[in-house]
């Protein structure tokens, strides 16, 4: 099994968590900015977060006080 990795694409503001290098056979959109990538056994192999800087800022302060 591979070690999970996180990659951030600054220009696109996309955070990609790779859990394993298995082939993605489908994906599920949890909301417009978060997509879960699945293998052929419907196991999660990755997560993609669009607008990552806003998502992480809001996760750090869910009250929106910033």
Backbone as JSON Lines, residues from 0, in Angstrom:
{"i":0,"aa":"X","n":[0.84,-1.18,0.0],"ca":[0.0,0.0,0.0],"c":[0.88,1.24,0.0]}
{"i":1,"aa":"X","n":[0.48,2.23,-0.76],"ca":[1.21,3.48,-0.83],"c":[0.87,4.38,0.35]}
{"i":2,"aa":"X","n":[1.78,5.28,0.67],"ca":[1.5,6.26,1.7],"c":[0.64,7.37,1.12]}
{"i":3,"aa":"X","n":[-0.35,7.85,1.86],"ca":[-1.17,8.96,1.36],"c":[-0.29,10.19,1.12]}
{"i":4,"aa":"X","n":[-0.67,10.98,0.1],"ca":[0.04,12.2,-0.22],"c":[-0.96,13.33,-0.45]}
{"i":5,"aa":"X","n":[-0.52,14.52,-0.17],"ca":[-1.34,15.7,-0.44],"c":[-0.59,16.56,-1.44]}
{"i":6,"aa":"X","n":[-1.31,17.0,-2.47],"ca":[-0.74,17.9,-3.47],"c":[-1.64,19.12,-3.56]}
{"i":7,"aa":"X","n":[-1.02,20.29,-3.6],"ca":[-1.77,21.53,-3.75],"c":[-1.34,22.2,-5.03]}
{"i":8,"aa":"X","n":[-2.31,22.54,-5.86],"ca":[-2.08,23.22,-7.12],"c":[-2.5,24.67,-6.92]}
{"i":9,"aa":"X","n":[-1.52,25.51,-6.67],"ca":[-1.78,26.89,-6.27],"c":[-2.55,27.68,-7.33]}
{"i":10,"aa":"X","n":[-2.15,27.6,-8.58],"ca":[-2.82,28.38,-9.62],"c":[-4.3,28.03,-9.74]}
{"i":11,"aa":"X","n":[-4.63,26.76,-9.58],"ca":[-6.02,26.31,-9.69],"c":[-6.74,26.34,-8.35]}
{"i":12,"aa":"X","n":[-5.99,26.48,-7.26],"ca":[-6.52,26.43,-5.89],"c":[-7.23,25.1,-5.63]}
{"i":13,"aa":"X","n":[-6.54,24.01,-5.99],"ca":[-7.08,22.66,-5.84],"c":[-6.17,21.86,-4.9]}
{"i":14,"aa":"X","n":[-6.78,21.23,-3.92],"ca":[-6.07,20.33,-3.01],"c":[-6.47,18.91,-3.38]}
{"i":15,"aa":"X","n":[-5.48,18.05,-3.57],"ca":[-5.76,16.66,-3.95],"c":[-5.09,15.73,-2.95]}
{"i":16,"aa":"X","n":[-5.9,14.95,-2.27],"ca":[-5.42,13.94,-1.34],"c":[-5.44,12.61,-2.07]}
{"i":17,"aa":"X","n":[-4.26,12.02,-2.24],"ca":[-4.15,10.71,-2.9],"c":[-3.92,9.67,-1.8]}
{"i":18,"aa":"X","n":[-4.86,8.77,-1.65],"ca":[-4.76,7.73,-0.63],"c":[-4.0,6.53,-1.18]}
{"i":19,"aa":"X","n":[-4.28,6.19,-2.43],"ca":[-3.61,5.09,-3.1],"c":[-3.56,5.4,-4.6]}
{"i":20,"aa":"X","n":[-2.62,4.8,-5.29],"ca":[-2.45,5.05,-6.72],"c":[-3.3,4.13,-7.59]}
{"i":21,"aa":"X","n":[-4.3,3.51,-7.01],"ca":[-5.19,2.65,-7.79],"c":[-5.92,3.46,-8.86]}
{"i":22,"aa":"X","n":[-6.41,2.76,-9.87],"ca":[-7.16,3.39,-10.94],"c":[-8.51,3.89,-10.43]}
{"i":23,"aa":"X","n":[-8.82,5.12,-10.75],"ca":[-10.13,5.68,-10.4],"c":[-11.15,5.19,-11.43]}
{"i":24,"aa":"X","n":[-12.22,4.58,-10.94],"ca":[-13.25,4.09,-11.85],"c":[-14.52,4.93,-11.79]}
{"i":25,"aa":"X","n":[-14.68,5.68,-10.73],"ca":[-15.83,6.59,-10.62],"c":[-15.55,7.61,-9.54]}
{"i":26,"aa":"X","n":[-16.4,8.61,-9.49],"ca":[-16.26,9.63,-8.46],"c":[-17.64,10.04,-7.98]}
{"i":27,"aa":"X","n":[-17.67,10.58,-6.78],"ca":[-18.92,11.04,-6.18],"c":[-18.71,12.48,-5.73]}
{"i":28,"aa":"X","n":[-19.56,13.37,-6.2],"ca":[-19.49,14.76,-5.79],"c":[-20.27,14.93,-4.48]}
{"i":29,"aa":"X","n":[-19.55,15.26,-3.42],"ca":[-20.21,15.46,-2.12],"c":[-20.87,16.83,-2.05]}
{"i":30,"aa":"X","n":[-20.24,17.81,-2.66],"ca":[-20.81,19.13,-2.85],"c":[-20.08,19.74,-4.04]}
{"i":31,"aa":"X","n":[-20.44,20.9,-4.5],"ca":[-19.8,21.43,-5.72],"c":[-18.28,21.57,-5.65]}
{"i":32,"aa":"X","n":[-17.7,21.57,-4.45],"ca":[-16.25,21.75,-4.32],"c":[-15.5,20.52,-3.83]}
{"i":33,"aa":"X","n":[-16.19,19.45,-3.5],"ca":[-15.52,18.26,-2.96],"c":[-15.96,17.02,-3.73]}
{"i":34,"aa":"X","n":[-14.98,16.32,-4.28],"ca":[-15.24,15.09,-5.03],"c":[-14.41,13.96,-4.43]}
{"i":35,"aa":"X","n":[-15.05,12.83,-4.19],"ca":[-14.37,11.64,-3.69],"c":[-14.14,10.7,-4.88]}
{"i":36,"aa":"X","n":[-12.92,10.22,-4.99],"ca":[-12.56,9.31,-6.08],"c":[-12.59,7.88,-5.55]}
{"i":37,"aa":"X","n":[-13.17,6.98,-6.34],"ca":[-13.37,5.58,-5.92],"c":[-12.72,4.62,-6.9]}
{"i":38,"aa":"X","n":[-12.32,3.45,-6.38],"ca":[-11.78,2.4,-7.24],"c":[-12.92,1.48,-7.68]}
{"i":39,"aa":"X","n":[-12.57,0.37,-8.31],"ca":[-13.6,-0.54,-8.82],"c":[-14.35,-1.29,-7.73]}
{"i":40,"aa":"X","n":[-13.86,-1.21,-6.48],"ca":[-14.56,-1.83,-5.34],"c":[-15.33,-0.79,-4.55]}
{"i":41,"aa":"X","n":[-15.46,0.43,-5.1],"ca":[-16.11,1.56,-4.44],"c":[-15.41,1.98,-3.16]}
{"i":42,"aa":"X","n":[-14.1,1.75,-3.1],"ca":[-13.3,2.2,-1.96],"c":[-12.71,3.56,-2.3]}
{"i":43,"aa":"X","n":[-12.65,4.44,-1.31],"ca":[-12.11,5.77,-1.53],"c":[-10.61,5.7,-1.78]}
{"i":44,"aa":"X","n":[-10.18,6.3,-2.87],"ca":[-8.76,6.31,-3.19],"c":[-8.2,7.74,-3.26]}
{"i":45,"aa":"X","n":[-9.1,8.73,-3.2],"ca":[-8.65,10.11,-3.25],"c":[-9.78,11.08,-3.0]}
{"i":46,"aa":"X","n":[-9.38,12.33,-2.72],"ca":[-10.34,13.41,-2.5],"c":[-9.79,14.65,-3.21]}
{"i":47,"aa":"X","n":[-10.65,15.33,-3.92],"ca":[-10.27,16.56,-4.58],"c":[-11.12,17.7,-4.02]}
{"i":48,"aa":"X","n":[-10.45,18.78,-3.61],"ca":[-11.15,19.93,-3.04],"c":[-10.85,21.15,-3.9]}
{"i":49,"aa":"X","n":[-11.9,21.69,-4.52],"ca":[-11.77,22.91,-5.3],"c":[-11.91,24.11,-4.37]}
{"i":50,"aa":"X","n":[-11.36,25.25,-4.77],"ca":[-11.37,26.44,-3.91],"c":[-10.84,26.1,-2.53]}
{"i":51,"aa":"X","n":[-9.73,25.39,-2.52],"ca":[-9.18,24.82,-1.3],"c":[-8.83,25.88,-0.25]}
{"i":52,"aa":"X","n":[-8.3,27.01,-0.66],"ca":[-7.91,28.02,0.33],"c":[-9.12,28.5,1.12]}
{"i":53,"aa":"X","n":[-10.25,28.72,0.45],"ca":[-11.47,29.12,1.16],"c":[-12.0,28.0,2.04]}
{"i":54,"aa":"X","n":[-11.98,26.78,1.51],"ca":[-12.46,25.63,2.27],"c":[-11.66,25.45,3.56]}
{"i":55,"aa":"X","n":[-10.35,25.52,3.47],"ca":[-9.51,25.34,4.66],"c":[-9.65,26.5,5.63]}
{"i":56,"aa":"X","n":[-9.78,27.71,5.12],"ca":[-9.99,28.86,5.99],"c":[-11.29,28.71,6.76]}
{"i":57,"aa":"X","n":[-12.37,28.3,6.06],"ca":[-13.68,28.1,6.7],"c":[-13.64,26.94,7.68]}
{"i":58,"aa":"X","n":[-12.89,25.9,7.37],"ca":[-12.78,24.75,8.28],"c":[-12.05,25.14,9.56]}
{"i":59,"aa":"X","n":[-11.1,26.06,9.43],"ca":[-10.35,26.53,10.59],"c":[-11.21,27.41,11.49]}
{"i":60,"aa":"X","n":[-12.17,28.13,10.88],"ca":[-13.03,29.04,11.63],"c":[-14.47,28.93,11.09]}
{"i":61,"aa":"X","n":[-15.19,27.87,11.46],"ca":[-16.51,27.63,10.92],"c":[-17.53,28.73,11.25]}
{"i":62,"aa":"X","n":[-17.22,29.6,12.21],"ca":[-18.16,30.68,12.55],"c":[-18.17,31.77,11.49]}
{"i":63,"aa":"X","n":[-17.15,31.78,10.63],"ca":[-17.05,32.81,9.61],"c":[-16.65,34.16,10.16]}
{"i":64,"aa":"X","n":[-16.05,34.17,11.33],"ca":[-15.7,35.42,12.0],"c":[-14.54,36.16,11.33]}
{"i":65,"aa":"X","n":[-13.83,35.51,10.45],"ca":[-12.7,36.18,9.8],"c":[-13.14,37.15,8.78]}
